[in-house]
């Protein structure tokens, strides 16, 4: 095995809207889970952690908080709002910090209660 590496991998899975996007999201999440465990085991000895971040509705150009489906999505979350991209980025930053060195192989929902 090569020299130890220091690094982090975060798989951010999600889809924009509609049934096709829902199917794509489910397939992506399932595939990410399979890849996640293998990657965490394979890369862990090299000092690399791998985690799967599962966001709910996020206010983006492709899924705007003022879009035609936004009220429905908002009503499906426990906190009744879309996430902001900086909130997703903050979780990624946390997982990249030294204090998160033992977090690997985890799937973490950051969805405002969307999946609750």
N, CA, C and O atoms as CSV, one atom per row, in Angstrom:
chain,resi,resn,atom,element,x,y,z
A,1,UNK,N,N,0.847,-1.171,0.000
A,1,UNK,CA,C,0.000,0.000,0.000
A,1,UNK,C,C,0.895,1.237,0.000
A,1,UNK,O,O,1.952,1.241,0.631
A,2,UNK,N,N,0.469,2.292,-0.712
A,2,UNK,CA,C,1.242,3.519,-0.829
A,2,UNK,C,C,1.331,4.286,0.473
A,2,UNK,O,O,0.882,3.828,1.524
A,3,UNK,N,N,1.911,5.441,0.376
A,3,UNK,CA,C,2.028,6.302,1.544
A,3,UNK,C,C,0.653,6.723,2.035
A,3,UNK,O,O,-0.273,6.866,1.236
A,4,UNK,N,N,0.506,6.928,3.364
A,4,UNK,CA,C,-0.793,7.369,3.882
A,4,UNK,C,C,-1.193,8.709,3.276
A,4,UNK,O,O,-0.370,9.611,3.125
A,5,UNK,N,N,-2.445,8.818,2.940
A,5,UNK,CA,C,-2.990,10.063,2.411
A,5,UNK,C,C,-3.872,10.698,3.457
A,5,UNK,O,O,-4.442,10.005,4.300
A,6,UNK,N,N,-3.987,11.975,3.412
A,6,UNK,CA,C,-4.951,12.668,4.259
A,6,UNK,C,C,-5.971,13.267,3.327
A,6,UNK,O,O,-5.624,14.010,2.410
A,7,UNK,N,N,-7.231,12.948,3.555
A,7,UNK,CA,C,-8.244,13.503,2.674
A,7,UNK,C,C,-9.630,13.111,3.106
A,7,UNK,O,O,-9.825,12.303,4.015
A,8,UNK,N,N,-10.562,13.690,2.449
A,8,UNK,CA,C,-11.965,13.448,2.754
A,8,UNK,C,C,-12.726,13.328,1.443
A,8,UNK,O,O,-12.400,13.988,0.456
A,9,UNK,N,N,-13.735,12.484,1.448
A,9,UNK,CA,C,-14.624,12.362,0.312
A,9,UNK,C,C,-16.042,12.502,0.831
A,9,UNK,O,O,-16.411,11.835,1.798
A,10,UNK,N,N,-16.839,13.352,0.214
A,10,UNK,CA,C,-18.243,13.501,0.566
A,10,UNK,C,C,-19.064,13.304,-0.695
A,10,UNK,O,O,-18.925,14.063,-1.654
A,11,UNK,N,N,-19.911,12.296,-0.701
A,11,UNK,CA,C,-20.825,12.077,-1.813
A,11,UNK,C,C,-22.102,12.842,-1.496
A,11,UNK,O,O,-22.759,12.558,-0.494
A,12,UNK,N,N,-22.458,13.791,-2.321
A,12,UNK,CA,C,-23.688,14.542,-2.110
A,12,UNK,C,C,-24.683,14.057,-3.153
A,12,UNK,O,O,-24.516,14.306,-4.347
A,13,UNK,N,N,-25.718,13.361,-2.695
A,13,UNK,CA,C,-26.698,12.807,-3.619
A,13,UNK,C,C,-27.962,13.644,-3.598
A,13,UNK,O,O,-28.297,14.247,-2.579
A,14,UNK,N,N,-28.649,13.681,-4.697
A,14,UNK,CA,C,-29.895,14.428,-4.756
A,14,UNK,C,C,-30.386,14.545,-6.182
A,14,UNK,O,O,-29.688,14.165,-7.122
A,15,UNK,N,N,-31.569,15.063,-6.339
A,15,UNK,CA,C,-32.169,15.258,-7.656
A,15,UNK,C,C,-33.080,16.472,-7.587
A,15,UNK,O,O,-33.531,16.848,-6.506
A,16,UNK,N,N,-33.353,17.084,-8.722
A,16,UNK,CA,C,-34.087,18.341,-8.728
A,16,UNK,C,C,-35.589,18.192,-8.526
A,16,UNK,O,O,-36.109,18.666,-7.516
A,17,UNK,N,N,-36.302,17.553,-9.441
A,17,UNK,CA,C,-37.754,17.493,-9.295
A,17,UNK,C,C,-38.367,16.437,-10.194
A,17,UNK,O,O,-37.711,15.903,-11.088
A,18,UNK,N,N,-39.634,16.144,-9.944
A,18,UNK,CA,C,-40.401,15.225,-10.773
A,18,UNK,C,C,-40.128,13.763,-10.478
A,18,UNK,O,O,-39.206,13.432,-9.734
A,19,UNK,N,N,-40.934,12.890,-11.064
A,19,UNK,CA,C,-40.807,11.455,-10.819
A,19,UNK,C,C,-39.479,10.920,-11.339
A,19,UNK,O,O,-38.853,10.075,-10.699
A,20,UNK,N,N,-39.048,11.411,-12.501
A,20,UNK,CA,C,-37.759,10.972,-13.034
A,20,UNK,C,C,-36.619,11.340,-12.104
A,20,UNK,O,O,-35.695,10.554,-11.895
A,21,UNK,N,N,-36.691,12.538,-11.550
A,21,UNK,CA,C,-35.663,12.973,-10.606
A,21,UNK,C,C,-35.727,12.135,-9.340
A,21,UNK,O,O,-34.695,11.804,-8.755
A,22,UNK,N,N,-36.953,11.790,-8.913
A,22,UNK,CA,C,-37.109,10.941,-7.723
A,22,UNK,C,C,-36.498,9.571,-7.923
A,22,UNK,O,O,-35.841,9.039,-7.028
A,23,UNK,N,N,-36.713,8.997,-9.101
A,23,UNK,CA,C,-36.123,7.695,-9.418
A,23,UNK,C,C,-34.608,7.818,-9.466
A,23,UNK,O,O,-33.894,6.980,-8.914
A,24,UNK,N,N,-34.117,8.867,-10.127
A,24,UNK,CA,C,-32.668,9.079,-10.209
A,24,UNK,C,C,-32.070,9.244,-8.821
A,24,UNK,O,O,-30.989,8.731,-8.532
A,25,UNK,N,N,-32.790,9.971,-7.960
A,25,UNK,CA,C,-32.292,10.187,-6.600
A,25,UNK,C,C,-32.197,8.865,-5.845
A,25,UNK,O,O,-31.195,8.598,-5.182
A,26,UNK,N,N,-33.223,8.048,-5.942
A,26,UNK,CA,C,-33.231,6.768,-5.222
A,26,UNK,C,C,-32.114,5.863,-5.718
A,26,UNK,O,O,-31.421,5.227,-4.924
A,27,UNK,N,N,-31.944,5.808,-7.037
A,27,UNK,CA,C,-30.859,4.998,-7.593
A,27,UNK,C,C,-29.498,5.535,-7.167
A,27,UNK,O,O,-28.595,4.772,-6.826
A,28,UNK,N,N,-29.363,6.864,-7.192
A,28,UNK,CA,C,-28.092,7.473,-6.785
A,28,UNK,C,C,-27.795,7.174,-5.327
A,28,UNK,O,O,-26.660,6.856,-4.971
A,29,UNK,N,N,-28.818,7.278,-4.483
A,29,UNK,CA,C,-28.608,7.030,-3.056
A,29,UNK,C,C,-28.256,5.570,-2.807
A,29,UNK,O,O,-27.369,5.270,-2.009
A,30,UNK,N,N,-28.946,4.666,-3.485
A,30,UNK,CA,C,-28.644,3.241,-3.322
A,30,UNK,C,C,-27.243,2.914,-3.800
A,30,UNK,O,O,-26.499,2.197,-3.130
A,31,UNK,N,N,-26.888,3.444,-4.963
A,31,UNK,CA,C,-25.548,3.216,-5.495
A,31,UNK,C,C,-24.490,3.861,-4.626
A,31,UNK,O,O,-23.412,3.303,-4.424
A,32,UNK,N,N,-24.802,5.040,-4.115
A,32,UNK,CA,C,-23.859,5.733,-3.238
A,32,UNK,C,C,-23.624,4.927,-1.966
A,32,UNK,O,O,-22.501,4.868,-1.466
A,33,UNK,N,N,-24.678,4.308,-1.440
A,33,UNK,CA,C,-24.528,3.523,-0.208
A,33,UNK,C,C,-23.612,2.326,-0.433
A,33,UNK,O,O,-22.773,2.013,0.411
A,34,UNK,N,N,-23.773,1.665,-1.561
A,34,UNK,CA,C,-22.913,0.519,-1.880
A,34,UNK,C,C,-21.472,0.980,-2.043
A,34,UNK,O,O,-20.552,0.383,-1.483
A,35,UNK,N,N,-21.283,2.054,-2.818
A,35,UNK,CA,C,-19.934,2.579,-3.041
A,35,UNK,C,C,-19.329,3.099,-1.746
A,35,UNK,O,O,-18.135,2.934,-1.495
A,36,UNK,N,N,-20.159,3.726,-0.932
A,36,UNK,CA,C,-19.706,4.349,0.311
A,36,UNK,C,C,-18.981,3.355,1.218
A,36,UNK,O,O,-17.873,3.621,1.683
A,37,UNK,N,N,-19.608,2.228,1.459
A,37,UNK,CA,C,-19.022,1.253,2.388
A,37,UNK,C,C,-17.717,0.677,1.844
A,37,UNK,O,O,-16.749,0.508,2.585
A,38,UNK,N,N,-17.699,0.379,0.553
A,38,UNK,CA,C,-16.466,-0.125,-0.047
A,38,UNK,C,C,-15.354,0.901,-0.026
A,38,UNK,O,O,-14.211,0.586,0.306
A,39,UNK,N,N,-15.693,2.142,-0.384
A,39,UNK,CA,C,-14.689,3.205,-0.386
A,39,UNK,C,C,-14.166,3.491,1.015
A,39,UNK,O,O,-12.967,3.691,1.210
A,40,UNK,N,N,-15.081,3.510,1.999
A,40,UNK,CA,C,-14.655,3.777,3.382
A,40,UNK,C,C,-13.660,2.717,3.843
A,40,UNK,O,O,-12.659,3.038,4.483
A,41,UNK,N,N,-13.934,1.461,3.520
A,41,UNK,CA,C,-13.025,0.372,3.910
A,41,UNK,C,C,-11.714,0.436,3.133
A,41,UNK,O,O,-10.637,0.272,3.706
A,42,UNK,N,N,-11.811,0.674,1.828
A,42,UNK,CA,C,-10.612,0.679,0.988
A,42,UNK,C,C,-9.702,1.872,1.269
A,42,UNK,O,O,-8.478,1.742,1.249
A,43,UNK,N,N,-10.298,3.031,1.531
A,43,UNK,CA,C,-9.502,4.248,1.680
A,43,UNK,C,C,-9.163,4.588,3.128
A,43,UNK,O,O,-8.251,5.375,3.381
A,44,UNK,N,N,-9.888,4.005,4.074
A,44,UNK,CA,C,-9.639,4.273,5.494
A,44,UNK,C,C,-8.198,4.072,5.921
A,44,UNK,O,O,-7.646,4.926,6.615
A,45,UNK,N,N,-7.560,2.959,5.524
A,45,UNK,CA,C,-6.165,2.754,5.922
A,45,UNK,C,C,-5.211,3.821,5.387
A,45,UNK,O,O,-4.085,3.945,5.870
A,46,UNK,N,N,-5.654,4.588,4.398
A,46,UNK,CA,C,-4.822,5.647,3.832
A,46,UNK,C,C,-5.153,7.006,4.450
A,46,UNK,O,O,-4.646,8.035,4.006
A,47,UNK,N,N,-6.002,7.003,5.473
A,47,UNK,CA,C,-6.334,8.246,6.157
A,47,UNK,C,C,-7.426,9.047,5.474
A,47,UNK,O,O,-7.604,10.232,5.757
A,48,UNK,N,N,-8.160,8.403,4.573
A,48,UNK,CA,C,-9.219,9.093,3.840
A,48,UNK,C,C,-10.573,8.633,4.356
A,48,UNK,O,O,-10.846,7.434,4.402
A,49,UNK,N,N,-11.413,9.568,4.740
A,49,UNK,CA,C,-12.766,9.239,5.161
A,49,UNK,C,C,-13.726,9.503,4.000
A,49,UNK,O,O,-13.503,10.393,3.180
A,50,UNK,N,N,-14.798,8.710,3.950
A,50,UNK,CA,C,-15.787,8.822,2.885
A,50,UNK,C,C,-17.169,8.834,3.523
A,50,UNK,O,O,-17.514,7.927,4.281
A,51,UNK,N,N,-17.955,9.850,3.222
A,51,UNK,CA,C,-19.295,9.965,3.789
A,51,UNK,C,C,-20.278,10.393,2.708
A,51,UNK,O,O,-19.900,11.023,1.720
A,52,UNK,N,N,-21.531,10.046,2.909
A,52,UNK,CA,C,-22.603,10.356,1.974
A,52,UNK,C,C,-23.514,11.406,2.600
A,52,UNK,O,O,-24.130,11.164,3.638
A,53,UNK,N,N,-23.596,12.561,1.969
A,53,UNK,CA,C,-24.461,13.634,2.455
A,53,UNK,C,C,-25.751,13.597,1.635
A,53,UNK,O,O,-25.718,13.636,0.405
A,54,UNK,N,N,-26.884,13.521,2.332
A,54,UNK,CA,C,-28.179,13.394,1.674
A,54,UNK,C,C,-29.034,14.629,1.954
A,54,UNK,O,O,-29.767,14.670,2.942
A,55,UNK,N,N,-28.939,15.635,1.079
A,55,UNK,CA,C,-29.732,16.852,1.304
A,55,UNK,C,C,-31.184,16.676,0.889
A,55,UNK,O,O,-31.505,15.864,0.021
A,56,UNK,N,N,-32.043,17.443,1.515
A,56,UNK,CA,C,-33.434,17.543,1.088
A,56,UNK,C,C,-33.528,18.685,0.094
A,56,UNK,O,O,-32.571,18.942,-0.636
A,57,UNK,N,N,-34.661,19.377,0.049
A,57,UNK,CA,C,-34.804,20.501,-0.875
A,57,UNK,C,C,-33.791,21.607,-0.576
A,57,UNK,O,O,-33.703,22.098,0.549
A,58,UNK,N,N,-33.037,21.984,-1.594
A,58,UNK,CA,C,-32.024,23.032,-1.479
A,58,UNK,C,C,-32.359,24.112,-2.508
A,58,UNK,O,O,-32.650,23.810,-3.665
A,59,UNK,N,N,-32.316,25.354,-2.081
A,59,UNK,CA,C,-32.607,26.485,-2.959
A,59,UNK,C,C,-31.451,26.670,-3.938
A,59,UNK,O,O,-30.390,27.183,-3.580
A,60,UNK,N,N,-31.675,26.244,-5.172
A,60,UNK,CA,C,-30.680,26.381,-6.239
A,60,UNK,C,C,-31.384,26.871,-7.493
A,60,UNK,O,O,-32.611,26.963,-7.526
A,61,UNK,N,N,-30.612,27.183,-8.520
A,61,UNK,CA,C,-31.213,27.600,-9.791
A,61,UNK,C,C,-32.112,26.505,-10.355
A,61,UNK,O,O,-33.145,26.802,-10.954
A,62,UNK,N,N,-31.732,25.247,-10.170
A,62,UNK,CA,C,-32.512,24.132,-10.685
A,62,UNK,C,C,-33.691,23.752,-9.815
A,62,UNK,O,O,-34.576,23.024,-10.264
A,63,UNK,N,N,-33.724,24.225,-8.585
A,63,UNK,CA,C,-34.783,23.897,-7.629
A,63,UNK,C,C,-35.038,25.117,-6.741
A,63,UNK,O,O,-34.796,25.073,-5.534
A,64,UNK,N,N,-35.527,26.205,-7.343
A,64,UNK,CA,C,-35.651,27.450,-6.580
A,64,UNK,C,C,-36.726,27.396,-5.501
A,64,UNK,O,O,-37.774,26.775,-5.675
A,65,UNK,N,N,-36.446,28.056,-4.388
A,65,UNK,CA,C,-37.389,28.108,-3.263
A,65,UNK,C,C,-38.659,28.869,-3.624
A,65,UNK,O,O,-39.631,28.825,-2.869
A,66,UNK,N,N,-38.674,29.563,-4.755
A,66,UNK,CA,C,-39.880,30.258,-5.202
A,66,UNK,C,C,-40.446,29.629,-6.475
A,66,UNK,O,O,-41.240,30.251,-7.180
A,67,UNK,N,N,-40.033,28.388,-6.767
A,67,UNK,CA,C,-40.505,27.694,-7.962
A,67,UNK,C,C,-41.929,27.165,-7.806
A,67,UNK,O,O,-42.528,27.263,-6.735
A,68,UNK,N,N,-42.454,26.609,-8.884
A,68,UNK,CA,C,-43.848,26.162,-8.922
A,68,UNK,C,C,-44.140,25.004,-7.969
A,68,UNK,O,O,-45.288,24.834,-7.558
A,69,UNK,N,N,-43.155,24.218,-7.613
A,69,UNK,CA,C,-43.353,23.061,-6.733
A,69,UNK,C,C,-42.834,23.329,-5.320
A,69,UNK,O,O,-42.897,22.459,-4.451
A,70,UNK,N,N,-42.327,24.529,-5.103
A,70,UNK,CA,C,-41.648,24.864,-3.846
A,70,UNK,C,C,-42.552,24.760,-2.622
A,70,UNK,O,O,-42.127,24.240,-1.590
A,71,UNK,N,N,-43.777,25.239,-2.715
A,71,UNK,CA,C,-44.677,25.186,-1.553
A,71,UNK,C,C,-44.935,23.753,-1.126
A,71,UNK,O,O,-44.997,23.464,0.069
A,72,UNK,N,N,-45.084,22.857,-2.083
A,72,UNK,CA,C,-45.298,21.441,-1.761
A,72,UNK,C,C,-44.070,20.873,-1.062
A,72,UNK,O,O,-44.193,20.207,-0.034
A,73,UNK,N,N,-42.890,21.130,-1.611
A,73,UNK,CA,C,-41.668,20.627,-0.980
A,73,UNK,C,C,-41.491,21.190,0.422
A,73,UNK,O,O,-41.144,20.463,1.353
A,74,UNK,N,N,-41.730,22.482,0.566
A,74,UNK,CA,C,-41.591,23.124,1.878
A,74,UNK,C,C,-42.519,22.468,2.896
A,74,UNK,O,O,-42.137,22.265,4.048
A,75,UNK,N,N,-43.733,22.137,2.473
A,75,UNK,CA,C,-44.705,21.535,3.388
A,75,UNK,C,C,-44.294,20.131,3.829
A,75,UNK,O,O,-44.785,19.627,4.839
A,76,UNK,N,N,-43.411,19.511,3.088
A,76,UNK,CA,C,-42.961,18.155,3.414
A,76,UNK,C,C,-41.773,18.123,4.376
A,76,UNK,O,O,-41.357,17.052,4.818
A,77,UNK,N,N,-41.227,19.298,4.699
A,77,UNK,CA,C,-40.115,19.344,5.646
A,77,UNK,C,C,-40.634,19.734,7.025
A,77,UNK,O,O,-41.643,20.428,7.148
A,78,UNK,N,N,-39.945,19.288,8.038
A,78,UNK,CA,C,-40.347,19.608,9.413
A,78,UNK,C,C,-40.151,21.081,9.735
A,78,UNK,O,O,-40.855,21.629,10.583
A,79,UNK,N,N,-39.199,21.728,9.066
A,79,UNK,CA,C,-38.917,23.133,9.364
A,79,UNK,C,C,-39.513,24.088,8.330
A,79,UNK,O,O,-39.344,25.302,8.439
A,80,UNK,N,N,-40.205,23.548,7.333
A,80,UNK,CA,C,-40.949,24.320,6.331
A,80,UNK,C,C,-40.109,25.352,5.585
A,80,UNK,O,O,-40.536,26.488,5.376
A,81,UNK,N,N,-38.913,24.937,5.191
A,81,UNK,CA,C,-38.097,25.806,4.344
A,81,UNK,C,C,-37.073,24.983,3.584
A,81,UNK,O,O,-36.783,23.840,3.937
A,82,UNK,N,N,-36.541,25.574,2.554
A,82,UNK,CA,C,-35.470,24.965,1.774
A,82,UNK,C,C,-34.145,25.194,2.492
A,82,UNK,O,O,-33.987,26.163,3.234
A,83,UNK,N,N,-33.215,24.307,2.267
A,83,UNK,CA,C,-31.855,24.533,2.747
A,83,UNK,C,C,-31.169,25.533,1.824
A,83,UNK,O,O,-31.583,25.731,0.682
A,84,UNK,N,N,-30.130,26.149,2.330
A,84,UNK,CA,C,-29.283,27.030,1.529
A,84,UNK,C,C,-27.997,26.271,1.233
A,84,UNK,O,O,-27.567,25.441,2.034
A,85,UNK,N,N,-27.398,26.542,0.118
A,85,UNK,CA,C,-26.186,25.823,-0.265
A,85,UNK,C,C,-25.078,25.958,0.783
A,85,UNK,O,O,-24.289,25.033,0.973
A,86,UNK,N,N,-25.018,27.099,1.458
A,86,UNK,CA,C,-23.973,27.270,2.475
A,86,UNK,C,C,-24.201,26.342,3.679
A,86,UNK,O,O,-23.251,26.006,4.386
A,87,UNK,N,N,-25.440,25.930,3.914
A,87,UNK,CA,C,-25.703,24.984,5.010
A,87,UNK,C,C,-25.178,23.597,4.652
A,87,UNK,O,O,-24.651,22.891,5.512
A,88,UNK,N,N,-25.320,23.209,3.394
A,88,UNK,CA,C,-24.773,21.927,2.939
A,88,UNK,C,C,-23.241,22.000,2.991
A,88,UNK,O,O,-22.579,21.064,3.441
A,89,UNK,N,N,-22.699,23.112,2.531
A,89,UNK,CA,C,-21.245,23.307,2.552
A,89,UNK,C,C,-20.693,23.274,3.978
A,89,UNK,O,O,-19.581,22.792,4.199
A,90,UNK,N,N,-21.457,23.781,4.943
A,90,UNK,CA,C,-21.005,23.777,6.337
A,90,UNK,C,C,-20.875,22.347,6.864
A,90,UNK,O,O,-19.960,22.042,7.628
A,91,UNK,N,N,-21.799,21.471,6.449
A,91,UNK,CA,C,-21.679,20.068,6.866
A,91,UNK,C,C,-20.449,19.427,6.237
A,91,UNK,O,O,-19.725,18.684,6.899
A,92,UNK,N,N,-20.214,19.713,4.962
A,92,UNK,CA,C,-19.014,19.189,4.295
A,92,UNK,C,C,-17.764,19.678,5.024
A,92,UNK,O,O,-16.844,18.898,5.268
A,93,UNK,N,N,-17.727,20.965,5.372
A,93,UNK,CA,C,-16.578,21.521,6.085
A,93,UNK,C,C,-16.392,20.838,7.437
A,93,UNK,O,O,-15.266,20.546,7.839
A,94,UNK,N,N,-17.489,20.587,8.130
A,94,UNK,CA,C,-17.409,19.890,9.414
A,94,UNK,C,C,-16.794,18.504,9.232
A,94,UNK,O,O,-15.924,18.098,10.002
A,95,UNK,N,N,-17.249,17.785,8.213
A,95,UNK,CA,C,-16.731,16.434,7.967
A,95,UNK,C,C,-15.265,16.451,7.540
A,95,UNK,O,O,-14.561,15.452,7.688
A,96,UNK,N,N,-14.813,17.572,7.017
A,96,UNK,CA,C,-13.409,17.687,6.619
A,96,UNK,C,C,-12.506,18.114,7.772
A,96,UNK,O,O,-11.284,18.132,7.629
A,97,UNK,N,N,-13.098,18.457,8.908
A,97,UNK,CA,C,-12.309,18.938,10.037
A,97,UNK,C,C,-11.649,17.779,10.783
A,97,UNK,O,O,-12.116,16.643,10.697
A,98,UNK,N,N,-10.566,18.056,11.516
A,98,UNK,CA,C,-9.896,17.014,12.295
A,98,UNK,C,C,-10.821,16.354,13.321
A,98,UNK,O,O,-10.649,15.175,13.633
A,99,UNK,N,N,-11.783,17.085,13.842
A,99,UNK,CA,C,-12.700,16.530,14.829
A,99,UNK,C,C,-13.618,15.464,14.273
A,99,UNK,O,O,-14.262,14.747,15.038
A,100,UNK,N,N,-13.692,15.344,12.958
A,100,UNK,CA,C,-14.550,14.346,12.324
A,100,UNK,C,C,-13.747,13.169,11.771
A,100,UNK,O,O,-14.231,12.430,10.914
A,101,UNK,N,N,-12.530,13.001,12.263
A,101,UNK,CA,C,-11.636,11.970,11.726
A,101,UNK,C,C,-12.192,10.554,11.827
A,101,UNK,O,O,-11.835,9.698,11.017
A,102,UNK,N,N,-13.048,10.292,12.791
A,102,UNK,CA,C,-13.609,8.942,12.948
A,102,UNK,C,C,-14.946,8.757,12.242
A,102,UNK,O,O,-15.520,7.670,12.285
A,103,UNK,N,N,-15.443,9.793,11.600
A,103,UNK,CA,C,-16.704,9.666,10.871
A,103,UNK,C,C,-16.385,9.220,9.452
A,103,UNK,O,O,-15.864,9.996,8.651
A,104,UNK,N,N,-16.697,7.982,9.150
A,104,UNK,CA,C,-16.491,7.446,7.810
A,104,UNK,C,C,-17.508,6.343,7.542
A,104,UNK,O,O,-17.896,5.609,8.451
A,105,UNK,N,N,-17.925,6.237,6.314
A,105,UNK,CA,C,-18.928,5.240,5.948
A,105,UNK,C,C,-20.325,5.634,6.390
A,105,UNK,O,O,-21.218,4.788,6.435
A,106,UNK,N,N,-20.530,6.900,6.715
A,106,UNK,CA,C,-21.821,7.360,7.238
A,106,UNK,C,C,-22.657,8.023,6.145
A,106,UNK,O,O,-22.133,8.711,5.269
A,107,UNK,N,N,-23.964,7.800,6.220
A,107,UNK,CA,C,-24.921,8.532,5.395
A,107,UNK,C,C,-25.607,9.531,6.314
A,107,UNK,O,O,-26.234,9.146,7.301
A,108,UNK,N,N,-25.488,10.804,5.991
A,108,UNK,CA,C,-25.981,11.865,6.865
A,108,UNK,C,C,-27.045,12.672,6.145
A,108,UNK,O,O,-26.777,13.295,5.117
A,109,UNK,N,N,-28.237,12.657,6.682
A,109,UNK,CA,C,-29.323,13.458,6.120
A,109,UNK,C,C,-29.203,14.896,6.626
A,109,UNK,O,O,-29.012,15.134,7.818
A,110,UNK,N,N,-29.316,15.842,5.705
A,110,UNK,CA,C,-29.367,17.256,6.052
A,110,UNK,C,C,-30.533,17.820,5.244
A,110,UNK,O,O,-30.361,18.504,4.235
A,111,UNK,N,N,-31.726,17.497,5.739
A,111,UNK,CA,C,-32.915,17.707,4.919
A,111,UNK,C,C,-34.056,18.440,5.638
A,111,UNK,O,O,-35.177,18.472,5.131
A,112,UNK,N,N,-33.791,19.015,6.788
A,112,UNK,CA,C,-34.817,19.757,7.498
A,112,UNK,C,C,-36.015,18.901,7.899
A,112,UNK,O,O,-37.125,19.403,8.073
A,113,UNK,N,N,-35.772,17.612,8.042
A,113,UNK,CA,C,-36.856,16.701,8.420
A,113,UNK,C,C,-37.655,16.173,7.235
A,113,UNK,O,O,-38.723,15.595,7.434
A,114,UNK,N,N,-37.175,16.353,6.018
A,114,UNK,CA,C,-37.860,15.904,4.815
A,114,UNK,C,C,-38.115,14.394,4.835
A,114,UNK,O,O,-39.185,13.937,4.431
A,115,UNK,N,N,-37.135,13.628,5.303
A,115,UNK,CA,C,-37.260,12.163,5.318
A,115,UNK,C,C,-37.860,11.639,6.623
A,115,UNK,O,O,-37.986,10.427,6.801
A,116,UNK,N,N,-38.229,12.531,7.527
A,116,UNK,CA,C,-38.774,12.099,8.831
A,116,UNK,C,C,-40.171,11.545,8.690
A,116,UNK,O,O,-40.776,11.138,9.681
